[in-house]
Amino acid sequence: MLKEKLSSYFKLSFSVVVLGLASGAGAVSFMILVNFIYSHTILNFSLRSPVYFALASLIVVAISSLTAGILLKFSLMSAGSGIPEVKAAYWKEMGHIDLKAGIIKYIAGAITIGGGTSLGREGPSVFLGSAIATNLACLFGVPRRWLRGPNVIGAAAGLSAAFNAPLASVAFLIEEILGDLNSRHLGSILLAAVAGAFVTHAIIGKHPAFIMPYLEETSWNLYLLVPLVAFACAGVGVFFQRSLLFLRAKLRTFKNIPLWIRPLIGGMTTWFIGTLTFVFTGKLGVFSLGYQDLSDALHGNFPWEVAGLLVLGKFIATCVSYASGGCGGIFAPTLFFGGMTGFFLAGLFSQWIPLGISDITVLTAVGMATCLGAVVRAPLTSLLIVFEMTHQFELVPGLLFGTFISQIVARLGGPLNLYEALLIQDGHELHKIKPPLDLRSWQNLPVSAIANYKPVVAHSLEKEELKNLIENYPYTYFPLMEKNQVIGILNRENIDNYLNEKEDIKVLPPVFCYEDETLRDVGNRFVESPTTLLLVKRRFDDKFVGLITLHDLIRAQISIED
């Protein structure tokens, strides 16, 4: 018995290491490709005359944005960061991520970020890691219903490799994706994060992402300013989230602009602002990741006034780039906003309050952690990621203090982090089902335990309303209501054909159940339903209150086995 257990643990550990190494290798190769493209284009052009730089960078940004836009036509889920998609796949699709989406994310992301558009590579690295791990697991014969484990294993390895930060990657998976310290996947995530970091160390080296000067003794004035800097940088993060969501929603209303052209809007905005900033300051931080300028800020290598211009330019460029459907994440830009804001405020305060070089460096790092923490609402991640990217233990007290304040500011700014808000804006309601741990209790659960009480419904057959439904929500079926009563169910494909005048609208018959019935009672009713969908009613007034899908039932049952 013991021998069998040891054998199964060894097999599990070996498979986790293999998946982690593969995902880490994918993230590292993505990083190398992004850096290669950037260094041979934007960075190389900056060594020439300003006119040459402006013209050459215009061509590169335009071509890279259009190429990425064309690629994204073949996989809409490859646009953006990738982290919301990984989270949705974990909770809604049993973890699976399509291989085509991963390949397009790899190519489009490298072209977009390397070509200068103001986005980050960390979100795409998480997506790539999950895509590699889930598809490799399928290749090894793992059933699709067991892909939640490979999903988070790949994500942890990808993030660990991208930032060279294994501890932060584990914290991020717990805080953002799983939301559960008791998950059975925790051990696998730890091992995968180590594997991802190992790949980075083997290929690139053990160097931190930011090389910082040695921090000498800091003054007590520093801790007087940490609350102010943390408050301001967290406020920048909250404002960034609101601005991005507003602009993203606004751009979606322009139906006459094809999806494949939209990334060009972000690319051209980045080029215009980035070129102006480069001409006046000599800094390239608005383009691509901006890590070199952030490293310079940590060293205090340029005037603090310049940091204010860089924050403003990067902020606008990133908002437009992400909102217009660019392929890239928000980790790097958010660290940039916070770091530059912290550096700017430290320089400003130093005009009246004595601050040493180490004090200014710490305030810059505090800005990085607090701005990121306010956007992703993951305090442990934001603290650890800055620590691991700098390898400076002296930062920790300031980071702890600042991160605490950032979470207060973030919660005052709204209930959701950016990733959750993006999912809701895309029509995804993450219905997290946590069933009991044995089959009998599961079968005796009432329908209300797993029903979705926020259904998206159609209130008429008007073409404009139907068009808005399929454009704003990803669901296959929509209940049709008339005078507060459900009269049928509409199918997405049929709606699309109806709008294109290929066929008449078809209203499918609904099948009902009551919310106090057990799952055992309603199991056979799914067979009767032409849509694998049951509409849930309250028994005392017969009112429609929600729905339950066969997909919900299967996901919950897999969670028991998982």
N, C-alpha and C positions, 0 to 999 in steps of 0.2 A: 504493500500500500504506500509506504513512504517512498519507495523507489519510483512508483508511478507518479506520485505528486512532484518529486524532484524532476522527473523527466518532463512533465507538463510545464513546470515553471521554467526549465531550461529552454524548452521550445518557444514559450511565450517571450522570454527575455531575448532570445536570439532573433525572433521575428521583429520585435520592437527595435532592436539595434539595427537590423537591416533596413527597416522602413525609415528609421531616424537618419541613418547615414545617407540613404537615397534622397530623402527630403532636404536634408542639410546641403547635400551636393547640388541639388537643384537651386536652392536659395543662394548659395555661394556663386554658382555659375551665372545666375541672374545679376548678382551684384557686380561681378567682374565685367559682364557685358555692358551694363549700364555705365560703369566707370570708363570702359574702353570707348564707347560711343561719345560720351561727354568730353573726355580728354582730347579726342581727335576732332571734335567739332567746336563747341562753345569755348572751351578752355584754350584750345589752339588758336582760335580766331582772336581771342582777347590779347594775344601777343602782337597782333598787327595793328594797323591804323584804325581809328574809330570808325571811319567810313567803311573800310573793309569788314570790320566786325559787324556793323549794322546790316550790311547787305548779305554777307555770308550766313549770319545767324538767322536772318529772316528766311532765307531759302531752306535752311535745315529745319527750323521750327515748323514752317509751313508744310514741308514734305512729310516730316515725322508725324505731325498731327493728322494730316489727311490719310496717310498710310494706316495709322492706328484706327482712325474712324472707319475706314473700309473693312479692316479686320474685325472690328467690334460688331459689324453688321451680322457676322456669322455666329456670334455668341454674345448676347446682350448682357449676360451675367458677368462677363469678363471686364466690363467697365467699372470704374471706381476703385475703391480700396481693395475689396475682396474679403475683408473681415466680416461685414454683415452677411455676405453670401455663405461663408463658412459656418457662421452661427445658425443661419436658416437651414443649411444642409444638415447640421447636427440635430436640430430639433424637429425638422419637418420631413427630411428625406433619408432618415436613418444613416446620415453621414456621407452619403455618396456625392462626389463632385465629378461632373463629366470631364473626360480626358481632353476633349476638344476645347472646352472652356479653359483648361489649364494651359494648353499649348498656345492658344490665342493670348491669354493673359501674359505669358512669358514673352512672346514676340512684341505684342502691342505695348506692354509695360516698359520693356527695355528701350524701344524706339521712342516712346513718349518721354520718359524721364531722362534718358541719355540725350535725347534731342533738345532738352532744355526746358520743357514745360514744368511749371512749379508744382510738383507732386513728389510723394515719397515712395520708396521701394519696400518698406517694411510690410505694409498691408498686402501687396502682391506676393511677397515672400511667404506669408502665412497661407494665402490661397494656393500658391504653387505647392507648398509642402503638403497641404491636405489633398490636393489633386493627385500628386505623385503617390502618396501613401495609400489612398483609397483605391486607386487603379492598380497599384502593385499588389495590394492585398487581394483584389479580385483575380489578378493573374495567378496568384498562389492558391486560388480555390476558396477564398473566404466568401461566404454567401453575402449578398447585398444587405441583408438585414443586420449583419454584424459589423457594419462599416463605421459605426460611431467611434470605436476605439482607434482605428487607423486615421480617422478624420482629425482627432485631437493630437494623436502622435505626430502626424505630419505637420500640423500647425505649430506645435511646440518646437519641433526640430527646425522648421523654417524660420521662426522668429528668433530662436536662439542663435542660429547661424547668421541671420541678417544683422543683428545687433551685437553679436559676440557676448550675449547676456543670458546664460541659461537660467539663472534664478528669476530674472524678470519674466522670461517666457513662461515658466511654470506659474508664476503669480498671475500673469495675464490670462492664461487658460482657465485658471480657477475663478478669477474675478469676472471675466467677461463671457466666456463660452459656457463653462459648466455651472458656475454659481453654486458649487457644492464641494465642501472640503472632504466629504465622505465618499466621493465618487470612486468606483472600483478602477477607474482609468488613471488615478493619480500616480501610482507607481510607474506605469508605462510612460506617462508624461515626463516624469523626472528622468527616466532613462533616455527618452528621446531627446530631451533638452541637452543632456550631456553629449549624446551622439552628434547633435547639430553643432554644438560648440567645438567638439573634437574635429569636425570637418573644417571649420573655420581656422582653427589652430594649425591643422596640418597643411592647408593650402595657402592661407594668408599670413598666419603667424598669431602670436598671443597678444598683439598690440591692441589696446583699447581703441574704440572708435574715435575718441578725442584725446589727443596728447595734451595734458595740462601741465603748467609749471608746478614745481613743488610748493605746496601751501605752507607758508610760515605761520607763526602764531597770529590768530585773528584777534580783533579788538571787540570789546563789549558793544561798541557802536553798531557792529554788524547785526546783533540780535535785536536792537531797537528798530532796525530798518527791515528785517525779514518779514514782519507782518504786513508792512506797507507794500513791499515788493510782491509778496505772495498774493495779496488782495488785488493789486493791479494786474498781475500776470494771469491770475485766474479769471479776472474780469475780461481780459483780452480773449481768453479761451471761450468763455460763455458767449461773448459777442461774435466770435468767429463761427461758433456752431449755429447761432441764430441767423447770421448773415448768409451762411452757406445754404441752410435749409430754405430760407426765403428766396434766394436767387435761383436755387435749383427748381423750386416749385414754379417760379415765374418763367424761367426758360422753357419749361415743359408746356406752357400755354402757347408757345409759338410753333404751331403745328406745321407751318409752311417751311420750316427749316429741317431738311433731312437729318436723320440721326448721325449719319456718317460724316456730315460737315460740322456738326456741333463741336467736336474736340478742337477744331480750328479756331473757334472763338476764344477758348482758353489759351491756346498756343499763341495766338496773335496778341492777346492781352499781356501774357508773360513777356513776349518779345518787346512790345512797346515800352512797358514799364521797366523791364530789365535793362534794355538798351539805354534809356534815359538815366537810370540809376548808375549804370556802369560809366557812362560819359562823365557824370558829375562827381562820382565818388571813387571810381576805379574798382568797385566791388561787383562780383558776379552772383551774390547771394540770392537774388530774385530768381535766377535760373536754377532749374533742377533741384537738388537736395539742399544746397546752401551750407554744407558741412564745413567747407574750408573757412568761410567767413565766421561761422559759429566758433570754430577752433581759434580763430584770430581774436574773437571777442573774449574767450576764456583766458587768453594770454594778454588781453588789453593792448593789442597791436594796432588799433586805429582809434580815432577820436570818438568819444561816446555820442556826439551829435549825429554822426553818420548812422549809428544804430537805429535812430528814430526813423530815418528815411528808409532804411532797409526793412524795418517792420511794416511800415505803411505799404511799401511796394509789394513785399512778399504776401501780405495779407490779401490785398486785392487780387493779385495774380492767382493765388491758390484758390480763393473763393470761386473765381470765374472758371478756372481750369477744372475743378472738381464738379461744379454745378453744370458745366457744359458737357459732361460725360467723358472726361479724360480718364486714362487708365493709369491710376496711381493712388497712393494712400495719403494720409494726413499726419502720420507720426512725425516724419522729418520736418514738415512745415510748422507743426505745432511746437516742436522743440525749438525751432528757429524763432518763432514769435516770442516765446517765453524767454529764451536766452537773450535775445536782442533787447527786449523790453527791460529785463533785469539789468543788463549792462547799461542801457540808457539811463535808467533811474538811479543806478549806483553812481554813474558819472555826474548826474544832476545833483544828487544829494551830497556828493563829495565837495561841492562848491561851498557848502556851509558846515558839513560834519566831517571831521577827520576820518578818512578811510584809507587803509593800506591796499596794496595790490591784491593780497589774499582775500581781503574783505570783498572787493569788487568781483573777484572770481567766484567766490561763494554765492554772492547775490545773483550772478549770471546763471549759475547752476540751479539755484532755487527757482529762478524764473522758468527754466526749462521744465523742471519737475511739476511746478504748480500749474502751468498752462496746460501741459499734457494731462495732468490729473483732473483738471476741470472739464476737459473735453471727453475723455474716455471714462471718467468716474471710477478709476481703478487706482486707489491711492498707493497700495503696496507696489504695484507695477511701476508707477511713475517714479517712486522713490528708488526702487532697485535698478531701474533701467538707466537712470542718470549716474548712479553709483557705479554700475558695471561698465558703463561707457567711458568713465573717467578713471576708475581705480583709485579714487581718493577717499579714504575713510574720514578725513577731516570734514568732508561735506555733510556727513550724516546728520549731525544735530540740526543744522539749518534746514536740511531737506525734510526731516521729520516735522519740524515746527511749521514750515511752509506748506507741506502737503496737508496737514490738519486744517489750516486756514482755507486752502483751495477747495476742500470738500464742502466747507460751509458755504462758500461763495457759489460753488456749482449747484448745490441743492436749492439755494435761493433763486438761481437762474432757471430752474425747471426740473421736472421729475425724471427726465430721460437723458442718457448719454447720447453722443452723436450717432453711434452705430444703431442703437435702438430706434432713434428718431428717423434714421434713414430707412430702416426696415418698414416702419409704419408708413412713411411717405410713399414707399413702393407697394403698399397694400398688404404687407406681411404682418399678420398677428401671430406671434410665437405662442402657441398654446402648449405650455409645458405641463405634461401629464406625469405625475409621480404616483403610480399605482401601489397597492400593497405588495408584500413580498411573497405571497403564496397564491396559487391558482384558485383555490376555493374562495378566498376572500375577494379575489379579483372578479370572479363570476357573480358574486353577490353584490358587487358595487352598483349603486344606482347610476342611471344614465347621466344624472347631473354632475357626477364626479369627473367626467371627461368631455362633457358637451361644450361646444363653443357658444358662448352667450353674446358674442359680438358678430353676428352674421352680416354679410354684405348682401343686400337684397335689391331687386329691381322693383320700382313702384309703378312703372308703366312700360309700354312697348314703343315709346317714342324713340326714334333713331338716335337723337342726341344723347339721351340718357344711357341707352345701350352702348353707344360708342364710348362714353366716359367710363362705364363699368369695365369694359375689357381693356381700356388703355391704362386705367389706374389700379386695377386689381388683377393678380395672377391666377385667380381661381378658375376651376373648370365649370362649376355649376353655380347658379344664382337663383334663390327662391324668388318667385314673382308674387307680389302682394297687390291686393286691390281691396280698398275699404277695410284695411287692417286685417284682412284674411289672406292666407296663402292659397293661391289658386293653381299653382303649378311650379315647375322648375325649368329654367332656361339653360341651354348648353352653350358654352363659349364658342365652339366651332360653328354651331348653327347661327349664333348671333353674328359672327364675322361674315358668314356666307350671306346672311340676310342683309347686312349693311352693304355688301358688295353686289346685291341683287342677283345672287346665284340660286337662292331658294327661299321659300317662305319661312316665317318664324314658326317654330314648333314648341309647344308648351307641354312638357312631360308631366305625367301624373305624380303627385307627391305621395310619399309614404310617411306616416306619422308614428311617433311613440311618445310616451309620457316620461317626464323627468324622474319620476319615482320608480319606474320599472328597472329591473336589474339587467345587467349586460347579458346574462344567460337568457332572459326572456326575449330580448330584442335581436339576438344573434341571427336567427333565421329570417328576420324581417329584411335584412340587407339583401337577401337573395330575391325577395319580392320587388325591391326597388330597382327601377331601370337606371338609376344614377349612382348606386352604391352610397346613397345619402339618405339619412333619416332626419325628418324635421321634428323638433322637440316641442311638446306642448306642456303647459301647466294643467294639472288635472282639475283643479277647482274652478277654473274659468275657461278652460279649453283654448287658452291664448298661446300663439306661437312665440317662443322665447329664444330658440337657438337651434343648433343643428349638430349632428354627429356623423362623421364620415367613416367609411371602412378603413381609410388610411389612419384615422385617429385610433381606431380599435387595434389595428396591427401594431402601430408605434407603441402604444401603451403595453400591449402584451409582450413585445420585444423587450421593453424596459424591465419587465419582471424577470425575464430570462437573463437579461444583461446584468 
